[in-house]
Amino acid sequence: MSKFNGVKTNNAKNKSKVTIRQIAFDSVNEKNVLDVFCGSGEMFNSVWKNAQIYQGIDNKITTHNKNVLIGDYLDCLRTIRVSDFSIFDIDAYGSPYKALNYIIDSLKSCGIKFEKIAFVITD
């Protein structure tokens, strides 16, 4: 488990974060992004804006994209079909493991093949 306990930290340089997300974006055929903890939209504006489908989740109102669910991330995850997405960006500024566990369990229950999806996970 994460030692940060939800405390926001500058966990990587922006250029590195963009590069990692671009690699994930390029690695899948379907460009459908679920961005858990989407924040101010830096990654949306850099990479995810090119997605066929984009859905962000955060606990506060953001202005970067209208496709953002606001609220507790696990509650929000339960309202969407996780199987509609092929890229999962979980940049939690803390522990991403509850979100990751929920997503993996949901994908397994739908029979999704993991070689057709990409994860970007920050701890």
TORBAVO-338791 format. One record per atom (N, C-alpha, C): x, y, z; chain; residue in three letters; residue number from 1. Coordinates in steps of 0.05 Angstrom, whole numbers. Example, Ala and Ser with C-alpha at 12.3 -4.5 7.8 and 13.67 -1.06 7.14 Angstrom:
! residues 2
((264,-114,156),A,ala,1)
((246,-90,156),A,ala,1)
((264,-66,156),A,ala,1)
((257,-45,142),A,ser,2)
((273,-21,143),A,ser,2)
((258,1,157),A,ser,2)
! end
This chain:
! residues 123
((17,-24,0),A,met,1)
((0,0,0),A,met,1)
((18,25,0),A,met,1)
((6,46,-10),A,ser,2)
((21,71,-12),A,ser,2)
((28,83,15),A,ser,2)
((51,95,17),A,lys,3)
((58,108,41),A,lys,3)
((48,137,42),A,lys,3)
((37,147,20),A,phe,4)
((28,175,19),A,phe,4)
((1,180,30),A,phe,4)
((-16,159,31),A,asn,5)
((-43,162,43),A,asn,5)
((-59,185,32),A,asn,5)
((-59,189,6),A,gly,6)
((-75,209,-6),A,gly,6)
((-64,237,-5),A,gly,6)
((-40,241,3),A,val,7)
((-27,267,4),A,val,7)
((-16,273,-24),A,val,7)
((-24,295,-36),A,lys,8)
((-15,302,-62),A,lys,8)
((15,308,-62),A,lys,8)
((29,295,-80),A,thr,9)
((57,299,-83),A,thr,9)
((63,302,-113),A,thr,9)
((85,315,-120),A,asn,10)
((93,317,-147),A,asn,10)
((108,291,-154),A,asn,10)
((93,271,-162),A,asn,11)
((104,244,-165),A,asn,11)
((120,239,-190),A,asn,11)
((120,257,-209),A,ala,12)
((136,254,-233),A,ala,12)
((136,280,-249),A,ala,12)
((157,284,-264),A,lys,13)
((158,307,-281),A,lys,13)
((137,305,-303),A,lys,13)
((125,327,-310),A,asn,14)
((103,328,-330),A,asn,14)
((111,314,-356),A,asn,14)
((135,319,-366),A,lys,15)
((144,308,-391),A,lys,15)
((144,277,-389),A,lys,15)
((153,266,-367),A,ser,16)
((153,237,-363),A,ser,16)
((125,226,-362),A,ser,16)
((107,240,-349),A,lys,17)
((80,231,-347),A,lys,17)
((66,231,-374),A,lys,17)
((72,251,-390),A,val,18)
((61,252,-417),A,val,18)
((72,229,-434),A,val,18)
((98,225,-433),A,thr,19)
((111,204,-449),A,thr,19)
((99,176,-442),A,thr,19)
((96,170,-417),A,ile,20)
((85,145,-409),A,ile,20)
((57,141,-419),A,ile,20)
((41,162,-418),A,arg,21)
((13,161,-427),A,arg,21)
((12,158,-458),A,arg,21)
((30,171,-472),A,gln,22)
((31,168,-501),A,gln,22)
((38,140,-509),A,gln,22)
((56,127,-495),A,ile,23)
((63,99,-500),A,ile,23)
((38,82,-496),A,ile,23)
((23,86,-474),A,ala,24)
((-1,71,-469),A,ala,24)
((-21,76,-491),A,ala,24)
((-25,101,-500),A,phe,25)
((-44,108,-520),A,phe,25)
((-37,94,-547),A,phe,25)
((-11,93,-553),A,asp,26)
((-3,81,-578),A,asp,26)
((-4,51,-578),A,asp,26)
((-5,39,-554),A,ser,27)
((-4,10,-552),A,ser,27)
((-30,-5,-556),A,ser,27)
((-52,10,-557),A,val,28)
((-78,-3,-560),A,val,28)
((-92,6,-586),A,val,28)
((-110,-11,-596),A,asn,29)
((-125,-3,-620),A,asn,29)
((-148,16,-614),A,asn,29)
((-164,9,-594),A,glu,30)
((-186,26,-586),A,glu,30)
((-176,46,-566),A,glu,30)
((-180,71,-572),A,lys,31)
((-169,93,-556),A,lys,31)
((-191,104,-537),A,lys,31)
((-199,87,-518),A,asn,32)
((-221,94,-499),A,asn,32)
((-208,96,-471),A,asn,32)
((-208,121,-460),A,val,33)
((-193,126,-436),A,val,33)
((-211,131,-412),A,val,33)
((-205,116,-390),A,leu,34)
((-217,122,-364),A,leu,34)
((-195,133,-347),A,leu,34)
((-198,158,-339),A,asp,35)
((-178,173,-324),A,asp,35)
((-188,178,-296),A,asp,35)
((-180,160,-278),A,val,36)
((-188,161,-250),A,val,36)
((-169,181,-236),A,val,36)
((-180,200,-222),A,phe,37)
((-165,222,-210),A,phe,37)
((-153,240,-232),A,phe,37)
((-171,251,-248),A,cys,38)
((-162,266,-272),A,cys,38)
((-153,294,-265),A,cys,38)
((-159,305,-242),A,gly,39)
((-147,330,-233),A,gly,39)
((-154,353,-251),A,gly,39)
((-134,370,-256),A,ser,40)
((-138,395,-271),A,ser,40)
((-137,390,-301),A,ser,40)
((-132,366,-310),A,gly,41)
((-133,360,-338),A,gly,41)
((-108,362,-353),A,gly,41)
((-85,362,-339),A,glu,42)
((-59,364,-353),A,glu,42)
((-56,341,-373),A,glu,42)
((-62,317,-365),A,met,43)
((-59,294,-383),A,met,43)
((-80,293,-405),A,met,43)
((-104,303,-399),A,phe,44)
((-125,305,-419),A,phe,44)
((-115,324,-441),A,phe,44)
((-105,347,-433),A,asn,45)
((-96,367,-452),A,asn,45)
((-71,359,-468),A,asn,45)
((-55,341,-456),A,ser,46)
((-31,332,-469),A,ser,46)
((-35,307,-487),A,ser,46)
((-50,288,-478),A,val,47)
((-53,262,-492),A,val,47)
((-81,253,-496),A,val,47)
((-96,252,-474),A,trp,48)
((-123,240,-474),A,trp,48)
((-143,254,-491),A,trp,48)
((-139,279,-498),A,lys,49)
((-158,294,-516),A,lys,49)
((-160,281,-543),A,lys,49)
((-141,264,-551),A,asn,50)
((-142,249,-576),A,asn,50)
((-157,223,-575),A,asn,50)
((-168,217,-552),A,ala,51)
((-183,191,-548),A,ala,51)
((-209,191,-563),A,ala,51)
((-218,167,-571),A,gln,52)
((-244,164,-583),A,gln,52)
((-265,169,-562),A,gln,52)
((-261,158,-538),A,ile,53)
((-279,162,-515),A,ile,53)
((-261,169,-492),A,ile,53)
((-270,190,-476),A,tyr,54)
((-255,198,-452),A,tyr,54)
((-275,201,-430),A,tyr,54)
((-268,189,-407),A,gln,55)
((-284,193,-382),A,gln,55)
((-265,198,-359),A,gln,55)
((-268,221,-347),A,gly,56)
((-252,228,-324),A,gly,56)
((-268,224,-298),A,gly,56)
((-254,220,-276),A,ile,57)
((-266,219,-250),A,ile,57)
((-249,235,-231),A,ile,57)
((-261,252,-215),A,asp,58)
((-246,266,-194),A,asp,58)
((-266,273,-172),A,asp,58)
((-255,282,-149),A,asn,59)
((-272,288,-127),A,asn,59)
((-279,318,-125),A,asn,59)
((-270,333,-145),A,lys,60)
((-277,362,-145),A,lys,60)
((-283,370,-174),A,lys,60)
((-296,392,-177),A,ile,61)
((-303,402,-203),A,ile,61)
((-278,412,-217),A,ile,61)
((-276,403,-242),A,thr,62)
((-253,412,-259),A,thr,62)
((-265,425,-284),A,thr,62)
((-248,440,-298),A,thr,63)
((-258,455,-321),A,thr,63)
((-247,445,-347),A,thr,63)
((-231,424,-347),A,his,64)
((-217,416,-371),A,his,64)
((-234,400,-391),A,his,64)
((-255,387,-382),A,asn,65)
((-270,370,-400),A,asn,65)
((-298,365,-388),A,asn,65)
((-318,365,-404),A,lys,66)
((-345,361,-393),A,lys,66)
((-350,332,-386),A,lys,66)
((-333,313,-395),A,asn,67)
((-337,285,-389),A,asn,67)
((-322,277,-363),A,asn,67)
((-329,290,-341),A,val,68)
((-317,284,-315),A,val,68)
((-339,279,-295),A,val,68)
((-338,256,-282),A,leu,69)
((-356,250,-260),A,leu,69)
((-344,260,-235),A,leu,69)
((-360,274,-219),A,ile,70)
((-350,286,-194),A,ile,70)
((-360,270,-170),A,ile,70)
((-342,262,-152),A,gly,71)
((-350,248,-128),A,gly,71)
((-330,228,-120),A,gly,71)
((-337,211,-101),A,asp,72)
((-319,189,-92),A,asp,72)
((-313,171,-116),A,asp,72)
((-288,166,-120),A,tyr,73)
((-280,151,-144),A,tyr,73)
((-292,123,-146),A,tyr,73)
((-295,109,-123),A,leu,74)
((-307,82,-124),A,leu,74)
((-336,84,-130),A,leu,74)
((-350,103,-119),A,asp,75)
((-379,107,-126),A,asp,75)
((-382,113,-155),A,asp,75)
((-364,130,-166),A,cys,76)
((-366,137,-195),A,cys,76)
((-359,113,-212),A,cys,76)
((-339,97,-205),A,leu,77)
((-332,73,-220),A,leu,77)
((-356,54,-222),A,leu,77)
((-372,53,-201),A,arg,78)
((-395,34,-201),A,arg,78)
((-417,43,-219),A,arg,78)
((-416,68,-229),A,thr,79)
((-438,78,-246),A,thr,79)
((-431,75,-276),A,thr,79)
((-407,66,-283),A,ile,80)
((-400,64,-311),A,ile,80)
((-393,35,-318),A,ile,80)
((-393,30,-344),A,arg,81)
((-384,3,-353),A,arg,81)
((-354,4,-359),A,arg,81)
((-339,-7,-341),A,val,82)
((-310,-7,-343),A,val,82)
((-301,-21,-368),A,val,82)
((-316,-40,-377),A,ser,83)
((-309,-55,-401),A,ser,83)
((-310,-38,-427),A,ser,83)
((-320,-14,-426),A,asp,84)
((-321,4,-449),A,asp,84)
((-294,17,-454),A,asp,84)
((-275,13,-436),A,phe,85)
((-249,27,-437),A,phe,85)
((-226,8,-443),A,phe,85)
((-206,19,-456),A,ser,86)
((-182,3,-462),A,ser,86)
((-157,15,-449),A,ser,86)
((-158,39,-439),A,ile,87)
((-136,52,-426),A,ile,87)
((-146,62,-399),A,ile,87)
((-131,54,-378),A,phe,88)
((-138,62,-351),A,phe,88)
((-116,78,-338),A,phe,88)
((-121,103,-333),A,asp,89)
((-101,121,-321),A,asp,89)
((-109,125,-292),A,asp,89)
((-94,114,-274),A,ile,90)
((-100,116,-245),A,ile,90)
((-77,130,-231),A,ile,90)
((-79,156,-230),A,asp,91)
((-58,173,-219),A,asp,91)
((-69,185,-193),A,asp,91)
((-67,169,-171),A,ala,92)
((-82,175,-147),A,ala,92)
((-70,195,-128),A,ala,92)
((-45,204,-132),A,tyr,93)
((-32,220,-111),A,tyr,93)
((-37,207,-84),A,tyr,93)
((-33,182,-82),A,gly,94)
((-37,166,-59),A,gly,94)
((-38,137,-67),A,gly,94)
((-57,123,-59),A,ser,95)
((-59,94,-65),A,ser,95)
((-78,89,-88),A,ser,95)
((-69,78,-110),A,pro,96)
((-87,71,-132),A,pro,96)
((-99,44,-131),A,pro,96)
((-93,29,-110),A,tyr,97)
((-99,0,-109),A,tyr,97)
((-128,-7,-107),A,tyr,97)
((-145,9,-93),A,lys,98)
((-173,2,-92),A,lys,98)
((-186,6,-120),A,lys,98)
((-179,28,-133),A,ala,99)
((-189,32,-160),A,ala,99)
((-180,10,-179),A,ala,99)
((-154,3,-178),A,leu,100)
((-143,-18,-195),A,leu,100)
((-157,-44,-190),A,leu,100)
((-161,-51,-165),A,asn,101)
((-174,-76,-158),A,asn,101)
((-202,-77,-169),A,asn,101)
((-217,-55,-166),A,tyr,102)
((-245,-54,-176),A,tyr,102)
((-245,-58,-207),A,tyr,102)
((-227,-44,-220),A,ile,103)
((-226,-45,-250),A,ile,103)
((-219,-73,-259),A,ile,103)
((-198,-85,-247),A,ile,104)
((-190,-112,-255),A,ile,104)
((-213,-132,-250),A,ile,104)
((-225,-131,-227),A,asp,105)
((-248,-149,-221),A,asp,105)
((-270,-145,-242),A,asp,105)
((-276,-120,-249),A,ser,106)
((-297,-115,-268),A,ser,106)
((-290,-126,-296),A,ser,106)
((-265,-122,-304),A,leu,107)
((-257,-132,-330),A,leu,107)
((-257,-163,-331),A,leu,107)
((-248,-175,-310),A,lys,108)
((-248,-205,-308),A,lys,108)
((-276,-215,-311),A,lys,108)
((-295,-202,-297),A,ser,109)
((-323,-212,-297),A,ser,109)
((-335,-209,-325),A,ser,109)
((-324,-192,-342),A,cys,110)
((-334,-188,-369),A,cys,110)
((-319,-205,-389),A,cys,110)
((-298,-218,-380),A,gly,111)
((-282,-235,-398),A,gly,111)
((-263,-219,-416),A,gly,111)
((-256,-195,-408),A,ile,112)
((-239,-178,-424),A,ile,112)
((-211,-190,-425),A,ile,112)
((-198,-190,-448),A,lys,113)
((-171,-200,-451),A,lys,113)
((-151,-177,-444),A,lys,113)
((-134,-181,-425),A,phe,114)
((-117,-160,-415),A,phe,114)
((-96,-151,-435),A,phe,114)
((-90,-167,-455),A,glu,115)
((-70,-158,-475),A,glu,115)
((-81,-136,-493),A,glu,115)
((-107,-130,-491),A,lys,116)
((-119,-110,-508),A,lys,116)
((-123,-83,-493),A,lys,116)
((-112,-81,-469),A,ile,117)
((-115,-57,-453),A,ile,117)
((-89,-47,-442),A,ile,117)
((-88,-22,-433),A,ala,118)
((-64,-11,-421),A,ala,118)
((-71,2,-395),A,ala,118)
((-53,0,-376),A,phe,119)
((-55,13,-350),A,phe,119)
((-33,33,-346),A,phe,119)
((-39,57,-336),A,val,120)
((-20,76,-327),A,val,120)
((-26,80,-298),A,val,120)
((-8,71,-280),A,ile,121)
((-13,72,-252),A,ile,121)
((9,86,-238),A,ile,121)
((2,105,-221),A,thr,122)
((21,121,-205),A,thr,122)
((17,116,-176),A,thr,122)
((38,109,-162),A,asp,123)
((37,106,-133),A,asp,123)
((58,123,-120),A,asp,123)
! end
